[in-house]
């Protein structure tokens, strides 16, 4: 295994991925495996979230964005050179990343796919579903975000021994520690600054765009405020629908939030409101001890699978959403029970464990077929 090189291609780089990438590099170094990070650039709604960053030593890829039949297609130049110079290449499991097709056809090196499994955040018809399953089973290895993604890869035709479930996460250890360090004086100052009332504060953290159902969220916040005078929804993030947030009388826009800011927001909030696509905000809610209330929407991310209704979160129908949130805020014992379960689950979904699983899968990929 000595001296092996692996390249990991990401659509784009964000701050929340940095702890995982640092940890993965450390894990692989222990097995004398060198990791190269390569990346494209965010596009569309994701670019509007303004959460990209640069990473010294990473390889920025040339990127072309095409449109066909209303779909965005992306071609990354430079991936072929990475494949030729590395012992394995891991690329996104995504139909719109065009570079994956020739890679799996020509196999210049061992090819791993990293992805959700079945598509979560867009509607795919039968042709797309067939194509994605065919793409997946041609990989030498599959790195699944969650258990459901691993099961998908096996149904697509990959043997279980070539599937690694990484349990996608962010740095819940650092976030939970930061939450524990928030002082009572910081809580009082933040409540005074934004006119917040204990027991009547909601929190949203994430992108401000249609995928997150921001219009529905703000409408629900206004209805909750009608039922519970003094209720306010703290909103952290950025995106195409930021102006809607800033115009909502029940919302308090606080900009983007790093780990320390998230911790302070979690300390003053009573519940997290995310009626749209649930992704890593699920583990945010666990680490912050701020129970999440969502809906059974069709386009949740894979991390929605971490939620268990009535144990660590609430999943309620659209027409009952505002009422259920208002009732939860009036039931402190239930809130406390949900918080305890979430804090326990924060220890299950960590970047440390994720990096260990990913590194183990990379070792399997490197030895596959030898």
N, C-alpha and C positions, 0 to 999 in steps of 0.2 A: 504493500500500500504506500510505500515511501515515495515521496515526490510527486504524487498525483495532483492534477489541477482540475477544478470544477468551476464552471461559469453559471451564474444564476442571473437570468434575465427578468427584470421587473418592468411593468408598464411605465411606472414613474416612481420617484422616491418621495416618501413623506417622513415626517419626524417620528410618527408612531412606529415605523418599521426599524428605526435605528437601533434600539436596544436588542431586538431580535437578531439583526444582522451582525452586530458586535458579538453577541453570544454565540451565534452559529460559527463565526470565524474562529473563536476561541475553541469551541468543541472540535472543529475540524483540524485545527493546528495540533491538537493532542494526538491525532492520528496521522500527522504529517500530510495533510491534504490542504492545498492552497485554494482559497476561494476568491473568485473574481466576481464583482457585482457589475452588471451592465443594465442600462435603463433607457427607456424612451421618455416622452414628455406627456403630461396630462392633456386631454382634449375635452371639448364640449363642457357639459355641466361640471365635470370633475375639475377642470382647469379653473372654473369660476370660484371654486372653494379656496384657492390660493394657499394650498398647503404643501406645495412642492418645495424641495430643497436640494442642495448639492451635497455630494459626499466625496471628500478627497480620495483619490485613488480609484473611484468608480469609472466605468467606461460609458460615456454618453453615446447613444446610438443615433445614427442618422434616421430621420423619421419622415415618412410620407403618409399623408392622410387622404384617403380616397372615399368617395361616396358612390354607392350603387344601390338602387332600389330602396332608397331611404335609409340605408345602413352605412355606418362608418366602418371603413376598412383601414387597417394600419400595416405598413410595411417598414420593418426595421433593417436598415443597412448595417453591415458590419457583423451580423450574427454568424454568417458563414465563416468568417475569419476566426471568430471565437471557437466555433465547433472544431475547426482544424487544429487549433492550438491547445485544446483542452481535452482531457480524458472523458469528460461528460459535460453535457449542457442541459440545464433545466430551464424550460420556457413556459409561459402561461398556457393553460388549457383553455383557449378561447378561439372561437371560430373567426373572429374579426382580426386576429393577429396572423396575417397571411404568411409570415416567415415560417410558421410551424409546418406547413404542408410540404414544401420541398425538403425540410429537414427530416421528416419522418419517411419521405419517399427515398431519399438518397442515403440516409444514416451515415454521415461523415464521422460520427462519434456516438457514444451512448446518449440517448435522449430521454430525459425525464420531463413529465408534465406536472405543473403545480396548479391546482384550481379547486373550484367548488364542487365538481362533479356535474350534476345536472344544472341547467341554467336557472338562476334565482331572480335576477332583476330585469328580465325582459321576456317577452312572449316568443317562444320558438314553436314553429309548426313541425309537422312530421319530418320534412326533409332536413331541417336543422338538427332535430333530435337524432336522426339516423346518422348524420355527418359527425356530430359530436361523439356519439358512442364509437363510431368507427375510428375517429381520431384518437380517442382515449385508449382503445385496445391495441393500437399500434405502438404505443410508448414502451420503452424498456422498463419504466418505473412510473408510478403515480403517487404524488404527494397531495393528499386530500386535506382540505381545510378541517373537516369534521368527520364524524363517524358516518353520517349520511353520504358524504362524498366518497368515502371508502367503499361503502356498499354499492354505490353507483358504478364505480370502476370495476368491481367484481362482476356486476350484472352485465357490464359492457364487454366482458371477456378477459380481463386481466386476472391472472392467478392471485390469490390472497397474499402469497409470499412476495409479490412485487407491488404491494400497495402499502404506503405508510400514512397513517392518520396523524397529522401533526397537532391537532386541536389549536386552531388559529387563535392568537391572543395578542394583546399589547402588554406593556410592562405593569401588570397588576400589583406586583410586589412594591415597586416604587410609588405607584399611585395610592395604594392602601397605606403605606408608611407616611406619605405626605398628608393624607387625610387624618391620620392619627396625630400628626404634629400641629394641626390647626388649633389655635388657642381660642379661648372664649372671647378675648378682647378682639381678635380678628373677626369672629362671628358677629359681635356687636357692631363693629365698624362697618362691615359689609351690609348688614341689615339697615343700619342708619343711612348709609350712602344711597341705597336704592329703595328705601321705604318698604322694607320687607317685614312680614309678620311671621313669627314662629308658628308652624303648623299650617301655614297658608302659602307655601312657596313651592312652585314646580320648577323643574330644570329640563332644558333641552340642550344637548351637545351634539353637534354634527353639521353636515352640509345643509345649506339653506336653498333647496331646490325641489323640484316636483317629485323626485324619487322619495323624498322624505315627507311628502304630504304637508308642506308647511301651511298652506291655506286651511286645511282641515285642523291642524294643530292650533292655529291662532283662533279659529272660530270656536274650538273647544275651550280654549283658555278664557275667551270672553264669556261663554256660558257658565263656566265654573265660577268666574268672578261675580256673575249675577247671583249664583246660588250661595257663594261664600264671599261676601264683601271683604276686600283686603287681599284677596288672592292675587299673586303675581307670578308670571312665568319668566324665569331667567333664561335667556337664549344666548348660547355661545357657538360661534362658527361663522362661516361666510358662504356666499354663493349667489346665484342669480336672483333669488327671492328675498334678499336681505331687506330691501325697501319695504316689503310687506311687514316684516317683523318690526322695523322702526316705526311704522305707522299704527301698530296695534296698541290700544290703550291698556291692555292687560299684560303686555310683554315688556320686558326690560332687556334691551340688547346690550351685551357686555363685550362684544368683539370675539376674537379667537382666544383660546385658552390653552396654555401649556400645563404641565403636570401640577405645578403649584397652584395655578389659578383654578384648575379643575377641582383640586382638593378643597379649596375655600368655597367654591360654588356648591360642592357636595355637602359641605358642613352646614350650610344655611338652607339647603333644599330638603323637602320632605319626600318628594317622589320625582321620578324622571318620566317625562311624557314624550313618547316616540311612537306616534300612530302609524308612521310610514315605515320605510325599510329599516329593519333592525339588523345591524351588523355588529361591529365591535363595541357599540354603545352598551351591549349586553354585559360585557365584562367591565366596562366603566361603571355600570350601575352596581355590580357586585363589589368592586373595590371601594367605591364611594359610600357604600351602605345607603344607597338611594334607590329604593325599589322601582322597577320599570313597569309602566303601564303601556301596553300596545294593543294592536288589533290583529285579527287573523288575515292579514293582507296577503295578496298573492305573490308579492315581489320582495319578501324579506331576504336578507343575506343568510348564508349558512349558519351563522352564529345564533340565529333565532332558535336553533335547536338546543341551545344551552338553557333556554327558559322553560320553566315548569310552572304552569298556571296554578296559582294558589300556594305555591311553595316558595319560589324566589322571584316571582313576577305575577302580573295579572295580564291576561289576554282576553279582551272584551270586544263585543261587537261595536261597529261604528255608531249605531243609534243609541247605545248606552254609554259611550266613552266618557263624555263630560260628567254624567251622573255617577258613574263608577269611580272616577277620580275624586269627585267631591265627597262621596261616601267614604272612600279610603282615607282621605285626610281627616275625617271625623272619627276614625277608628284607630287610635294610637297603638292598641295592643296588636292589631293585625299588621300595622306598619313595622312594629318592632320585630314581629315574627319573620316577616319577609326580609328585613335587614339582616337578621341572624343567619338565615339561609344563604343570602347573597354573599355575606362576608366569608362563610364557609366555602362557597363555590369559587370565590376569588383565588383561593389557594389551589384549585384544580386546574385553572386556566392561566398559566404563566408563560412568559417568554423563555424562562429557563428550561421548563419541560418541553416546550415547543422546539427549541433549538436542539435539545438532546434527541428528540424523535426525528427531526429533520436530518441531523448528522448521521444517525443510524441508517436512515433510508438512503442517504448519499453513499455510505459505505456499501450498501446492498447494490445500488446502481452501478458502482464502479466494478464490482465483482460479477455482475450479471453476465452470463454467457461465457465466463472463463473456466 
